[in-house]
Amino acid sequence: MAEKIIATNRKARFNYAIIEAFEAGIELKGTEVKSIRSGHVSLNDSFARSEGSEIFLYNMYIAPYEFGNRANVDSMRPRKLLLHRNEIARLIGEITAKRLTLVPLKVYFKNGIVKVELSVAKGKRSYDKREAIKKRESDRELKRISRHRL
């Protein structure tokens, strides 16, 4: 199973505590796949929300394809996520009961098909973020010290 990562949401792991991650297909139109193949995708500030019995991905930016004229669609439009009905029902239940959110972690090609790694996450508090920064900087310092001792 060949997997080629196109874009990652680096801030998601900092701003959210990831509870569960899973794979979802994404409904694309026109020249969006060609634009994704060239790497013109951004997941910054993107999130997923349920509307009725469907889940949509918001604020995912796909740049207009440079050689597509009127076939280009809106770059920030909501995109439907392709999941099984029972997965959607389970996710909607988790999100509403536990006050969680759906955050995309990465966009990638799997066997030539565009997939999104979506995660059920809980927002971190500011003190949790400060602890993560302290831990990361202390780890860097330890690596720097151990590198100089060799």
C-alpha angles and dihedrals in degrees: 000000000000113000122188115186113218104176137000132200101227095176092057094074090048097046098037138045104230112225102172134356128202141167126257135177120233129220109232132181135212117326097357093104091054090050090049091050089057089052100247097142133117128189096184112138092357123145140167127238134183120241112185107313095338135078122223131194115225133196095016105144119214111177116231112264108257095223096041113094118180091353090076116104131204109298095218100040119135111262125209117237117222112227136144116268094245091050090052092049092049093048094048089050093051094045096050097040099045099029094240131150137224114237126178113231102185145351118222145158117250113186090337095309124112112241133179124213103220123190136200103226144172120219116251122232120238093254090054089054091050090052090051091052092049092050093048093050093047090051090051090050092050091050091049092050094046091048092055093049093060 
